[in-house]
Amino acid sequence: MPSKRKVLPPLDYLLAFESAAKACSFARASEDLNISETAISRKVRLLEQHYDVPLFVRGNRSITLTQHGTTLLASVTQSIDILREASRDIFANHQANTINLAATNSVAALWLMPRLRKFNRSNARVKISLVASDSDAECLANEMDLSILRGDGSWPGYEAQLLFGETVFPVCSPGYLARQNHAPKISELPELDLIEVTSSHAEWMTWKTWFSHQEVADPPLDRAVAFNTYPLAIQAALDGFGVVLGWGHLVDHLLASGELVRPTGEAAVRTQSGYYLLTNKSHKGFPERQIVKDWLVEQSAQRKRYG
């Protein structure tokens, strides 16, 4: 009558046995596996009971393998090494499936984040590790697979693909606009609560620059309040603090939902700059990067067109 005993013992018994056998010590095995010496001894004893053979000869302060133990160790070591190698391959493949994507704080928070959830649902195999920074050097670090930066399309050593241009116009919450009793003219905007962004990038458009494009000379900006990142400034506008400059494409979803409105209608400033998807030419391409790149270009193709 065949035995009902399971052929394979629990893996933790085999791991304890292998460690003790190689170290010739239960104490050192406990250090290697970070469990108590008593637990090591117990697991080995249960393994011996499983096979119904002694695996060690136990001395006062030493252990040595029996013939059965020596035979088992060779097979256990080979099998566990195969499992370890398979685990390393899985971890390595997982890392290869992770794409390091860097973007400015504004693009990361306002353009990418509303879209990432849908990407994750459709591309379970590919993971995006998103780095948000207004430092060009950090966004262009060598470990980045893809970057999204504002500029004129010229980055030496990088392939640049335009995702969207730069169109800038005032936005505010519907509640704030309602408190003004009427839609303000451009010349009246300096009398309102303006939200400014302090940026280390000299080319970043400020209210003063925007007004100069609208031929409003030397507007008083005494009521302006400043934030150090664009997402914070947008949140302040959403909370009814005042009027902020809105970048088309970055605030489109907030305009579509009605959370923000354009108090001066279609008035806008279009610049020669844009937001570009950058790929380091010295980096070898791989399928996961191409998947993310194609997705970003697809998202760009669905954007609203500004004149």
Salt bridges, closest charged atoms under 4 A:
ASP12 OD2 - LYS43 NZ 2.65
GLU18 OE2 - LYS22 NZ 3.14
GLU18 OE1 - ARG84 NH2 3.01
GLU48 OE1 - ARG45 NH1 3.57
GLU48 OE1 - ARG58 NH2 2.99
ASP81 OD1 - ARG84 NH1 3.25
GLU85 OE1 - ARG88 NH2 2.92
ASP136 OD1 - HIS201 NE2 4.00
GLU159 OE2 - LYS293 NZ 2.83
GLU166 OE2 - ARG150 NE 2.55
GLU188 OE1 - HIS182 NE2 3.35
ASP193 OD1 - ARG223 NH2 2.92
GLU203 OE2 - ARG150 NH1 3.66
GLU203 OE2 - HIS201 ND1 3.28
ASP252 OD2 - HIS249 ND1 3.52
GLU266 OE1 - ARG262 NH1 3.79
GLU288 OE2 - ARG125 NH1 2.83
